Amino acid sequence: RRQALLSIGGIPTGGTTGELQATVRLHSQGWTTRYHQGIVVQGTAPHNLDAFLTQRARWARGHLAILASRDNPLLRRGLSFRQRLSHLDQIAEYLAAPFHLILLTILVATLLTGKLPLTADVQTLVPFAGAWLGLTSLSWVALSRRRVEFRETAMRSAVTLEINLEALVSVVFGVKRRFAPVTRAGTDSGGYDVLKQLQLLALLTVILEGAIAARLLDALIGWPLPAEVGGTALVGMTAAAGVVLLFALRVLGVFVNRRQLRSQYRQSVDFGGLVEGRMVKISDLSHDGIGFVSTAMYRSGETVDVRVRLPMA
């Protein structure tokens, strides 16, 4: 309701997450919010990896900065327990990066030293680990209304690991960042340029690959690692590390092999138009031009006059 927004002075514009601040203030004033399943307005998403990372870095800094503001959902008065829990879950995504880094560090340390971080038999460990993985996957599917799989969220966490860590450091130490607008155009060349954009993920992948190689080499010739401790459990840790490595390589591979050649989004359409007096079928629209199908031949790079009457609905 318009009255609801007026009661909090409108959408806050001082930060990068005005919608989150507005929702916290609405809840603190006693208003309730509901999910509306319908398209109200359409926009364009980031067009390439650089724009995506810029957008997500801005979101990360904004969501974490709210914890140090008067709109902190854990401290602001008037919110119910469920509302606080909902907002905390949204912010917790950006706090998970250090834990992911710690878990990966433990995995590498286990491979190199042969010392296990904990001791438990298979009958005890598998039920707990299986229950955690199963419930986590089911919760993601349920909360996203079956639109997002657990694998997709894990891939997103891997891609945003570095920018989320940088955002956390910036907020904790009060480092100010200039506002970075997200461009809606651009291309992706893939290849080694991706490794520069995802430096931390690429570095961790190389370290993990080296640790696995060293452990396998040691198993074959007894060099270069210390004497094995853990036996069968260490084999399981090596196998788990291999799964993580394959996942990281797959994430990097998606962007390394990706070629985004079009600099603008193209909207698929299906209606008629005129090109120099000839009827054509308009197939797509973009900021840079129009795609059409015609029985006449045109040379690449040729300029033509296109007349289109856009439908009202």
N, C-alpha and C positions, 0 to 999 in steps of 0.2 A: 504493500500500500504506500501511496505517496505520503500519507500522514506519518507512517512509520519512519521514513527517511528524513522527513522534516523534523521529527522529534529528536534526532541525533545530529542535526545540522548538515545532513547530506552525506554523500560518499566522501570519506577522507581522501585528500589528495597530497598529503605531505610525505607519504611513503610509496613503496612499490606494490603493496598488497592492500589496497584500499577496500577490496571486497571482504577480506578477512576481518579487518578492523571494523568495518561497518556491521558485519554479522555479530561480532562480539558485543558491540555497543547496543545493537538491537536486542540481543538476548539479555543484556544487563538491564534494559529498560522494561523487560517483561514481555517483549514481543516473541512470537514463535515463528519458525521458518519451516517450510515444507518443500519437498522436491517436486518440481514441475517437469513432467516428461513430455516435452514438446520443444520444437525449435522456435525460439523467440527472435533471435538475431543471428546472422551468419558472419563469419570473419575468416581471415586467412591465417594459417599456422606458419611457423618458421619454415623457410623454403630449403634450407640446407643445414648441415651439421653446425657450422659456426653460429648461425642465427639461433638454432635450438639451444646450444650451450649458453649463449648470451642470455636468452630468455630464462632458462632454468637457473642460472647463476643469480639473476636478479630476483627471482622468486625465492631462492634459498636464503639470500641475505634479508629479504623482507620478512619472511616467515620467522626466521630466527631472531631478528631485531625486535619483533613484537613481544618477546619474552622480557625485554628490558624496558618496555614502555608501560603506560598506564592501561593499555588494552590487553595486558597479559591475561589470557583466559583462565589461568590457574589462580590468580589473585583478585581479579576484578569482581566486585560484588554484584549479586543479582542473577548469576548464572546457576543453572541446576547442575547436578552431578553429571548427568548424561551429556549436557552441553559442554561442560569442561572436558569430559572424556573425548568427545567428538573432536573438539578443537586441538586437544593434545595429540590425538592420533594423526591429525593432519600435519602438525609441526614435527612429530617424532620421526617422520620420514627423513628429515634433514639432519637429525641427530644420530642416525644409524650408521653414517659413514665411518666414524672412528671405530665402531664395533666390528664392522666388516674388515677394516684394515688390521685390527688386532687378531681376529680369527685367522686371517691369511698369514699373518706373522707367526702365529702359533703353529700353523700347518707347515710352513717352511722350516721353522726351528725344529719341529719334530723329525722332519726328513733328514736334516743335517746332523742332528745330535743323536737320533735314535731313542730319545727319552720321551715317553708318552706324557701328556699333560694330565691324564687321569687314568685310573685303572678300573675296569669293569668287564665282566664277562659278556659274551655275545647275547645271552638270554636276557640280561639286564639292559644292555645298551640299545639293542634293536627296537624293542617296544617303545622306549622313550623317544628315540630318534624318529622312528616311523610315525608315531603319534604327532610329533611336532611338525614334521614335513606334511603329513596328510591334512592336519587341521589348518595349517598355514595356507596350503593350496586351496582348500575348500572355502576358507574365509575370503580369500581374494576373489574367487569366482562368484561367491554369493554377494559380496559387497559391491561388485562391479556389474551385477545383474547378468553374469555370464558373458560379459563383453571383453573381459581381460583375463588372461591366464597367468598363473604364478610365474611361468617362464618369462613372460613379457615384463613383469615387474622386476624380476631379477636382472634382466638385461638392462632395463632403465637404470637400476641402482648401480650397475657396473659402469655405465656410460657417464653418470652424473657423480661418481665417487669423488673425483678430484675437485669439481666445482663446489660440492657440498662441504668438503673439508676446508676449502679456501673461505667459504662463507662463514663457517663456524669460527675459524681463526680470526676473520675480520671483525665479527661481532664481539667475540671475547676480548680482543685487544683494542677494540674501538677504532679499527682502520676504516677510514672513509673511502668510499669508491664513487667515482663519477657515474652518473646515470647513463646507461648504455641502451639506446633505443634498439629495438629488434627490427631488422630489415625484413621486408617481405619479398625480397628478390635475391638472386645469387645462384651460383652453381657449385657443384662438388666435383672435384677432380679425382677423389679417391686416392689410392696408392699410399705413398709415404707421408703425404700431407696429413692424413688421418692420424698417424702416429704422433705428429707434432701437436695435434689438437687434443689427443687422449694420451698424453705423455705418461701420467701415473699408471693408468691401466696397462699401457704397453710395457712399462718398466717392471711392474709386478708380474706380468705374464712371463717376461724373460727370466726373472728371479725364480719363479715357480718352476719353469721349465728346466733351469739349471739345477735346482734342488732335486727334482725327480730324476734327471739324468745322473747326478752324482750318486743317488741312492741305488739306482739300477746298476750302475757301474760297480759300486761297492759290493752288491749282491753277487756279481759275476766273478770279480777278481779280488775282492777283499780290500779295495782301495777306492777312494781316498778318505772315507769317513771313519769315525770311531766304531768300536765294536757294537754290534746291534744289541739293542735292549728293547724287549717287547715282543719279539718273535712274530707270531701270527697277527697280532694287533697292528704291528708296524706295516705289515703287508697290506692290511686294510686301509691304513692311513695313506699309503702310497697310491692305492687304487682310488681313494677319495680325492687325492691331489690330482690324479690324472683326469678325473671327471671335471674338477674345477678348471684345470688347464684347457680342456677341450671346450668348455663353456666360454672361457675368456677368449680363446682363439676364434670361436664362432662369432662372438660379439664384435671383435675387431674386424673379422672377415667381412661382416655385413657392410661396414663402412669403407673398408679398403677396396672392396670390389664394386662399390656403388659409384655410378657416374650420373650426376645430375647435370644435364646439358642445357635444359631450358632454364632461363633466368627468371621466368614469371610463371605463375600458376595459369593453367588453361582450364576454363569451365566448359564441360561438354554440353552442347545444346543440339537441338534438332528442329530447325525451321529454315524457311527460304530467304533468299536475298537476290540482289541484282549486282552483277559484275560487268560493267561496261554494256549494260542493256541485256545481258544474258542471265537467265534464271540459274541459280546455283543453290546447293544445299549447304547451309552453314553448319559446321561440325563442332567448332569450339571458339571461345572468345578469350582474350587475354588483354592485359594492358598494352602489349606490344602489337597486337594485330588480331586477325581473324583467320580461322582455318575453314576452308570450304572445299566442296567437291563439285567439279565442273566437267562437262564433256569437251570443253575447249582446252587447248594446250597453252601453258604459260612457262616462261623461262624462269629459272631460279634467280631470285633477286629482282625480278621485274616488279614495277610499281603499278598497281591497278586501282581503280575507283570502285569501292564497294558501298552499296546502299542497303541498309538493313532497317526494317521496322521491328523494334523489339516488342515482344508481347508484354502486356501489362501485368500478367500473372502467370 
